[in-house]
Amino acid sequence: MTPVIFVLVILGLVVGTVAGFALKAPLLPDLITEHGRIIDQQLVLTLYITGAIFAIAQLGLAYLIYKHRHRDGVKASYLQGSTKLEYTWTVATLVLFVGLNLMGQGVWAQMHLNEKPARPVNIEVTAMQFKWIFRYPGKDGNLGARAAEYINPAEGNYVGKDPDDANGDDDFQLLSMSVPYGIPVVVDIRSIDVLHGFAVREMRLKQDAVPGLSVNIPFTVEKDGTLEFPLSGNYAADLDKGELPDALKHELNANKLVWKDKASLRALEPGRVWRLTLDPDSINRPYLVKLENGRLNLYRSWYELACMELCGYGHYQMRSQVNVLSPVEYAEFVEKNSP
Amino acid sequence: MSSEAAAEHAVHVHQAPTNPIWRYVFSTDHKVIGIQYWILALVSAFVGMGLSVWFRLHLLNQGHVAQLTDQLSLLVEGSADYNAIKAKIDALQTAWYHMEPSQYLGILTMHGTILVFMVLTTAPMGGFGNYFLPIQVGALDMAFPRLNMLSFWLTFLSFVTLMAAFFVPGGSPNAGWTGYPPLSAVPDSQGNGYQGPGGWGQDLWVLSIAIFCFASLVGAINFIVTTLDLRTKGMTLMRMPLTCWAWFVTAILALLSFAVLLVAGLLLLLDRNLGTSFYVPGDLFVSNKLLVDHKGGSPLLFQHLFWFFGHPEVYIAIVPGMGLASHLLSSFARKPVFGYRAMVYAIFGIGVLGFFVWGHHMFQSGMSPYVAVAFSVMTMVVGVPSAIKTFNWLGTIWGGNIRFQSPMLYALGFVSLFVTGGIGGIFLGQNAVDIYFHDTYFVVGHFHMIMGVAAIFGMFAGTVYWFPKVTGKMMNEPLSQAHFWCTFLGVNVIFIVMHLMGLEGHPRRYSGFAFEFLSSDYMVRMHTIVTHTAIFTASAQVLFLINLVYSLAAGKKAGDNPWESTSLEWATTSPPPFENFKDGVLPEVHHGPYEYSVPDAAKDYIMQHDPPEARPATAPAPH
């Protein structure tokens, strides 16, 4: 009886696990960065290879358990090993594991080792218990100098901006991050107190923020948003006028998109693409409404940014968000926020 | 020392003390010390598991709170529905298992520390190793019995120190079991709102680990010397059971890695209390002020030192289980170990390579990205000896005649869990893929699977296998089997589901659901499965406790060799006499450790101390 139960349990384990991953893996969080595609390819390739190893090893175990269960009168073989077999699987696993690993080194080099892109959008990311501060260089493209001695929370100067450095005159800082799509961005990740971890699932980007270090990571966002759901009504005419029709409000609410203050609306490409921003005065959640194949679709252009290195009791709520803007909107964003 | 001289020595010097305090409490007898370590681990395991059930309940609770709060936002304030949901939320927030965020981290830190140090490091090595290494190599005791006693009591002191952290002002430390500075090094940075004398919990935590390191160093020296110098006549290295090889390699790992952790801990203690700056950089801005008394430290230095210990520590936890699994698979499949020599080389390979991969815990830490490439490749290489072991385990039962007694069930469970847990390592060992999985539940699922439950299945296996030897009584077989199935099913569900949560990017060490993607229906459903299964699996451990107590009181009497195994512990009485072998006369070894089903032999097993002629001349030469 025991070997049969064992076989069934292992069968259940293999089927359950493989099914769980097979169903879930295509549903990884939406991918919005260029380098992320290679990371996903490598992840999925690893999933296939390890899935096969997992199934073969577990099923092999189950098979052997059943086949060689105790039976009266059967004597075990006096088999002490097989040098040939052992050499074969040693070399095979070595080649497979190391080969798989080397395939992933390209994207690592792209993110960490290669020269940073020319003339990127620079954003300074400062982590502190328990918030994120994003500083933008303003129109001059240069960030002002910083030093710890200038940190002054009472004046909102968390990053320690040097008041005497003219480069910093048009710098501005915000609690959420906005990036343009299609243009390389370099984030400079740092911390002023303990360790933090900058992580955005959809960007396939993760980097610890370490006090005393400044780590630069380049990335390029490829998409303007993630499809949230198709809209059932045709609101194109109202949207062009900059009005949010009640029916649309109702539809958003029915899909659990609830907002506290107001919504703002503008046409990015009249008759085709509209920017819908919910809660523009507080948390500012940008969406896109796009007319595609005669239908309206709602796209979400903001992503949650999480802290992923333990930083104290507020770790779990150290959140911010990344807003993806069109290059034109981004230029306006810099214009609007520069002092 | 020749065995005759040793026997002589034993008869005259090695007498059991008559005073019970010296015999059972401050004993220098390796068997008593082994049992003491095992009991310490058992108590710690239940404490650690209890903590995990507590925070699992809390997490599920928070998931429900988050979802109800979402519903609330859709309703009109003050309406009947609104008030009903509001009342539900309030009830959940005042449940007995609700934790404040800082308390959650404190409990999480203690859970990890207790299990890694007091269970995974003590039981396989200090417990089983202490009791059985000397008997399996045919010695009267450890090489240094008094050091052995010192090592246990220091470990006990370390345990008490750690437990004290629960009760001091400020509560248990909340920097995680990895205790990364600056959070662990700058008392003000813990920011848990506690205003009294600063953070003794963290100091006690460091102190406890430092004491533990010292105890482990002393223990490791003892194991190494015992293995090298006290083997009985005929017990060549290549005739040692794989359990002994595993303890030997584990001891070498412990010797080299705990020394480093000891230093890391002492420096952290200095940073905390004497104003040094090994890990604390200058210009930190904590608790609303600039920290001016630190300059020039490096938080990454601690991570390097910690993981230089921390990665070998994984092997310290699992290698004894690997040795035992090999031993049991062979014994219960009635077959020699497949590729004994390869197994020995693989254990050594894991031990050596294990010292060159620590950086894979730090891919996203800000260390040099060039170094990350080297660590990543080395990590894949260390997967090879692990794969060799798995193939050889399958090879061992291939062509066998498997007896499905409970030790074998746990050993087979170990192999299955080891495979599942090991697979996760192929993802995490790749620096590129780790960008997505680092610090998610995927990591939590992975290390619990492999160094947690696989190692603990090794302990269960050891307990049922050796219980008859230690107590003279058999454990109850149906209870053991029921416990095995419940636990095996439970841990698979819990930790595979955690892998799936990691695939979704769920961050670890979060005490609440402040993010939208965490309070989704899918994620809360996953949390529900994990919490419910954890409660089920934890409850199933009561079967194990009942079994221990019942078997101790009323278990069937065990003979000297109830499993028909070959190694030397089965050559003596159950339980063994004080001097291990009758009258302290050490057995002489003539055979390899896994002589099962030797063609033309009288029985289907030849014990190691059987006379040379027990092995027929016609049989193929041993490995």
Chai-1 contact restraints between the chains, C-beta under 6 A:
chainA,res_idxA,chainB,res_idxB,connection_type,confidence,min_distance_angstrom,max_distance_angstrom,comment,restraint_id
A,T2,B,F404,contact,1.0,0.0,6.0,A-B,restraint_1
A,L13,B,N492,contact,1.0,0.0,6.0,A-B,restraint_2
A,T17,B,I496,contact,1.0,0.0,6.0,A-B,restraint_3
A,G20,B,L500,contact,1.0,0.0,6.0,A-B,restraint_4
A,K24,B,L500,contact,1.0,0.0,6.0,A-B,restraint_5
A,K24,B,L503,contact,1.0,0.0,6.0,A-B,restraint_6
A,P29,B,G505,contact,1.0,0.0,6.0,A-B,restraint_7
A,I39,B,A432,contact,1.0,0.0,6.0,A-B,restraint_8
A,Q42,B,A432,contact,1.0,0.0,6.0,A-B,restraint_9
A,Q42,B,V433,contact,1.0,0.0,6.0,A-B,restraint_10
A,L43,B,V433,contact,1.0,0.0,6.0,A-B,restraint_11
A,T46,B,F427,contact,1.0,0.0,6.0,A-B,restraint_12
A,T46,B,V433,contact,1.0,0.0,6.0,A-B,restraint_13
A,T50,B,I423,contact,1.0,0.0,6.0,A-B,restraint_14
A,T50,B,I426,contact,1.0,0.0,6.0,A-B,restraint_15
A,F54,B,I423,contact,1.0,0.0,6.0,A-B,restraint_16
A,A57,B,V419,contact,1.0,0.0,6.0,A-B,restraint_17
A,G60,B,L394,contact,1.0,0.0,6.0,A-B,restraint_18
A,L64,B,I397,contact,1.0,0.0,6.0,A-B,restraint_19
A,L64,B,W398,contact,1.0,0.0,6.0,A-B,restraint_20
A,H68,B,I397,contact,1.0,0.0,6.0,A-B,restraint_21
A,H68,B,G400,contact,1.0,0.0,6.0,A-B,restraint_22
A,H68,B,I402,contact,1.0,0.0,6.0,A-B,restraint_23
A,R69,B,I402,contact,1.0,0.0,6.0,A-B,restraint_24
A,H70,B,N401,contact,1.0,0.0,6.0,A-B,restraint_25
A,H70,B,I402,contact,1.0,0.0,6.0,A-B,restraint_26
A,H70,B,R403,contact,1.0,0.0,6.0,A-B,restraint_27
A,V74,B,N401,contact,1.0,0.0,6.0,A-B,restraint_28
A,K75,B,S597,contact,1.0,0.0,6.0,A-B,restraint_29
A,A76,B,R334,contact,1.0,0.0,6.0,A-B,restraint_30
A,A76,B,K335,contact,1.0,0.0,6.0,A-B,restraint_31
A,A76,B,G400,contact,1.0,0.0,6.0,A-B,restraint_32
A,A76,B,N401,contact,1.0,0.0,6.0,A-B,restraint_33
A,A76,B,S597,contact,1.0,0.0,6.0,A-B,restraint_34
A,S77,B,G399,contact,1.0,0.0,6.0,A-B,restraint_35
A,Y78,B,S597,contact,1.0,0.0,6.0,A-B,restraint_36
A,Y78,B,V598,contact,1.0,0.0,6.0,A-B,restraint_37
A,Y78,B,P599,contact,1.0,0.0,6.0,A-B,restraint_38
A,L79,B,G399,contact,1.0,0.0,6.0,A-B,restraint_39
A,Q80,B,P336,contact,1.0,0.0,6.0,A-B,restraint_40
A,Q80,B,H623,contact,1.0,0.0,6.0,A-B,restraint_41
A,G81,B,F338,contact,1.0,0.0,6.0,A-B,restraint_42
A,G81,B,G339,contact,1.0,0.0,6.0,A-B,restraint_43
A,E86,B,G339,contact,1.0,0.0,6.0,A-B,restraint_44
A,E86,B,A342,contact,1.0,0.0,6.0,A-B,restraint_45
A,W89,B,F391,contact,1.0,0.0,6.0,A-B,restraint_46
A,T90,B,I388,contact,1.0,0.0,6.0,A-B,restraint_47
A,T93,B,V384,contact,1.0,0.0,6.0,A-B,restraint_48
A,T93,B,A387,contact,1.0,0.0,6.0,A-B,restraint_49
A,L94,B,V384,contact,1.0,0.0,6.0,A-B,restraint_50
A,F97,B,M380,contact,1.0,0.0,6.0,A-B,restraint_51
A,F97,B,G383,contact,1.0,0.0,6.0,A-B,restraint_52
A,V98,B,M380,contact,1.0,0.0,6.0,A-B,restraint_53
A,N101,B,S376,contact,1.0,0.0,6.0,A-B,restraint_54
A,N101,B,V377,contact,1.0,0.0,6.0,A-B,restraint_55
A,N101,B,M380,contact,1.0,0.0,6.0,A-B,restraint_56
A,N101,B,Q430,contact,1.0,0.0,6.0,A-B,restraint_57
A,G104,B,Q430,contact,1.0,0.0,6.0,A-B,restraint_58
A,G104,B,A432,contact,1.0,0.0,6.0,A-B,restraint_59
A,V107,B,A432,contact,1.0,0.0,6.0,A-B,restraint_60
A,W108,B,N431,contact,1.0,0.0,6.0,A-B,restraint_61
A,W108,B,A432,contact,1.0,0.0,6.0,A-B,restraint_62
A,H112,B,P369,contact,1.0,0.0,6.0,A-B,restraint_63
A,L113,B,P369,contact,1.0,0.0,6.0,A-B,restraint_64
A,Q129,B,G191,contact,1.0,0.0,6.0,A-B,restraint_65
A,A148,B,D283,contact,1.0,0.0,6.0,A-B,restraint_66
A,A148,B,L290,contact,1.0,0.0,6.0,A-B,restraint_67
A,I151,B,F285,contact,1.0,0.0,6.0,A-B,restraint_68
A,I192,B,F285,contact,1.0,0.0,6.0,A-B,restraint_69
A,D193,B,S189,contact,1.0,0.0,6.0,A-B,restraint_70
A,D193,B,L284,contact,1.0,0.0,6.0,A-B,restraint_71
A,D193,B,F285,contact,1.0,0.0,6.0,A-B,restraint_72
A,D193,B,V286,contact,1.0,0.0,6.0,A-B,restraint_73
A,V194,B,P182,contact,1.0,0.0,6.0,A-B,restraint_74
A,V194,B,L183,contact,1.0,0.0,6.0,A-B,restraint_75
A,V194,B,S189,contact,1.0,0.0,6.0,A-B,restraint_76
A,L195,B,Y180,contact,1.0,0.0,6.0,A-B,restraint_77
A,R201,B,G505,contact,1.0,0.0,6.0,A-B,restraint_78
A,R204,B,Y436,contact,1.0,0.0,6.0,A-B,restraint_79
A,K206,B,Q364,contact,1.0,0.0,6.0,A-B,restraint_80
A,K206,B,I435,contact,1.0,0.0,6.0,A-B,restraint_81
A,K206,B,H438,contact,1.0,0.0,6.0,A-B,restraint_82
A,Q207,B,Q364,contact,1.0,0.0,6.0,A-B,restraint_83
A,D208,B,Q364,contact,1.0,0.0,6.0,A-B,restraint_84
A,D208,B,S365,contact,1.0,0.0,6.0,A-B,restraint_85
A,D208,B,G366,contact,1.0,0.0,6.0,A-B,restraint_86
A,V210,B,P299,contact,1.0,0.0,6.0,A-B,restraint_87
A,V210,B,G366,contact,1.0,0.0,6.0,A-B,restraint_88
A,P211,B,P281,contact,1.0,0.0,6.0,A-B,restraint_89
A,P211,B,L284,contact,1.0,0.0,6.0,A-B,restraint_90
A,G212,B,P281,contact,1.0,0.0,6.0,A-B,restraint_91
A,L213,B,G366,contact,1.0,0.0,6.0,A-B,restraint_92
A,V215,B,G366,contact,1.0,0.0,6.0,A-B,restraint_93
A,V258,B,S73,contact,1.0,0.0,6.0,A-B,restraint_94
A,E304,B,F515,contact,1.0,0.0,6.0,A-B,restraint_95
A,E304,B,F517,contact,1.0,0.0,6.0,A-B,restraint_96
A,A306,B,P507,contact,1.0,0.0,6.0,A-B,restraint_97
A,M308,B,D439,contact,1.0,0.0,6.0,A-B,restraint_98
A,M308,B,P507,contact,1.0,0.0,6.0,A-B,restraint_99
A,L310,B,G176,contact,1.0,0.0,6.0,A-B,restraint_100
A,L310,B,R509,contact,1.0,0.0,6.0,A-B,restraint_101
A,G312,B,G191,contact,1.0,0.0,6.0,A-B,restraint_102
A,Y313,B,P101,contact,1.0,0.0,6.0,A-B,restraint_103
A,Y313,B,S102,contact,1.0,0.0,6.0,A-B,restraint_104
A,Y313,B,N192,contact,1.0,0.0,6.0,A-B,restraint_105
A,Y316,B,Y510,contact,1.0,0.0,6.0,A-B,restraint_106
A,Y316,B,S511,contact,1.0,0.0,6.0,A-B,restraint_107
A,Y316,B,G512,contact,1.0,0.0,6.0,A-B,restraint_108
A,Y316,B,A514,contact,1.0,0.0,6.0,A-B,restraint_109
A,Q317,B,A514,contact,1.0,0.0,6.0,A-B,restraint_110
A,R319,B,A514,contact,1.0,0.0,6.0,A-B,restraint_111
A,R319,B,F515,contact,1.0,0.0,6.0,A-B,restraint_112
